Amino acid sequence: MNKSKAQPDISNTEFEVLDVIWDSNPISSNEVIDRLNQHKPWHEKTVKTLLGRLVKKGAISFHKQQRQYLYYPIIAREEYVQEETSSFLSRLFKGKVAPMIAGFANQNELSKEDIDELKAVIKQWEQNND
């Protein structure tokens, strides 16, 4: 992976492919295609192009086993999600979580379950940081 950049810039479609690889690896391109096709139709050439881009960006790698390539992630899901979350908060909410949550609350996008989970996260944070 390119050390000058914290993580590669991954498009939404590349992310869908990467998500499949995070869930099950090592995995062949045909298995990736099969799993993606469970949700919506994907063309084989498209998936193979996306796999190539992810390899080039340093998000995944592969090893050859007999006549097929098996893909595996180089970047961890948790690290990627954490960096994307920080980037999102920085760009849209000046790094602050409260305005983002307020925006969801004002749009009635928070369910009771969401609120209960947020309360539990806050309670856990308070216990760990007292």
C-alpha positions in Angstrom: 0.0 0.0 0.0 1.1 3.5 -0.7 2.5 4.8 2.6 2.1 8.5 1.7 -1.6 8.0 1.7 -3.4 6.6 4.7 -5.8 4.5 2.6 -6.8 4.2 -1.0 -9.6 6.2 -2.5 -12.3 3.5 -3.0 -15.4 4.1 -5.1 -18.9 2.8 -4.0 -18.8 -0.1 -6.5 -15.2 -1.0 -5.5 -16.4 -1.0 -1.8 -19.1 -3.5 -2.6 -16.5 -5.9 -4.0 -14.2 -5.2 -1.1 -17.0 -5.9 1.3 -17.5 -9.4 -0.2 -13.7 -10.0 0.2 -13.8 -8.9 3.8 -16.6 -11.3 4.5 -14.9 -14.3 3.0 -11.3 -14.7 2.0 -9.3 -15.9 0.2 -12.0 -15.9 -2.5 -12.0 -16.4 -6.3 -13.4 -13.9 -8.7 -16.2 -16.3 -9.6 -17.2 -16.6 -5.9 -17.1 -12.8 -5.6 -19.4 -12.5 -8.7 -21.8 -15.2 -7.3 -22.0 -13.3 -3.9 -22.5 -10.0 -5.5 -25.2 -11.4 -7.8 -27.3 -12.4 -4.8 -28.2 -8.8 -4.4 -28.2 -7.4 -7.9 -26.9 -8.4 -11.3 -23.2 -7.9 -11.9 -21.3 -8.5 -15.1 -18.2 -10.7 -14.9 -16.0 -8.2 -16.7 -17.1 -5.4 -14.4 -16.2 -7.4 -11.3 -12.8 -8.4 -12.7 -12.1 -4.8 -13.6 -13.0 -3.7 -10.1 -10.8 -6.5 -8.6 -7.9 -5.2 -10.7 -8.4 -1.6 -9.5 -8.5 -2.7 -5.9 -5.2 -4.6 -6.4 -3.7 -1.6 -8.1 -4.8 0.7 -5.2 -3.4 -1.7 -2.6 -6.7 -2.6 -1.0 -6.5 -6.2 -1.9 -3.9 -8.7 -3.2 -4.1 -12.2 -4.6 -2.2 -15.4 -4.9 -2.5 -17.9 -7.7 -3.8 -21.4 -6.9 -3.6 -23.7 -9.8 -5.6 -21.9 -12.5 -7.4 -19.3 -10.4 -6.6 -16.2 -8.5 -7.6 -16.0 -4.8 -8.2 -12.5 -3.5 -7.7 -11.3 0.1 -7.8 -7.9 1.8 -4.7 -5.9 2.7 -6.6 -3.2 4.5 -8.7 -4.1 7.5 -12.4 -3.3 7.5 -12.2 -1.7 10.9 -9.4 0.6 9.9 -11.1 1.6 6.6 -14.4 2.3 8.4 -12.7 4.3 11.1 -10.8 6.5 8.5 -13.9 6.9 6.3 -16.0 8.0 9.4 -13.3 10.5 10.4 -13.2 11.9 6.9 -17.0 12.1 6.6 -17.2 13.9 10.0 -14.4 16.3 9.1 -15.8 17.2 5.7 -19.5 17.6 6.6 -19.6 18.3 10.3 -16.3 19.9 11.1 -15.3 16.8 13.0 -18.2 16.9 15.4 -20.6 14.0 16.0 -23.4 15.9 17.7 -24.5 17.9 14.6 -24.6 14.7 12.5 -26.8 12.9 15.1 -29.0 16.0 15.5 -29.4 16.0 11.7 -30.6 12.4 11.8 -32.9 13.1 14.8 -34.4 16.2 13.1 -35.2 14.1 10.0 -36.8 11.3 12.2 -34.1 8.9 10.9 -33.3 7.6 14.4 -35.2 4.6 15.6 -35.7 3.7 19.3 -33.1 1.0 18.8 -30.7 3.6 17.4 -31.2 5.8 20.4 -30.8 2.9 22.8 -27.5 1.9 21.1 -26.3 5.5 21.3 -27.1 5.7 25.0 -25.2 2.5 25.6 -22.2 3.8 23.6 -22.2 7.0 25.6 -22.6 5.1 28.9 -19.6 2.8 28.0 -17.5 5.8 27.0 -18.2 7.5 30.3 -17.3 4.4 32.3 -14.0 4.1 30.3 -13.1 7.8 30.5 -13.9 8.8 34.1 
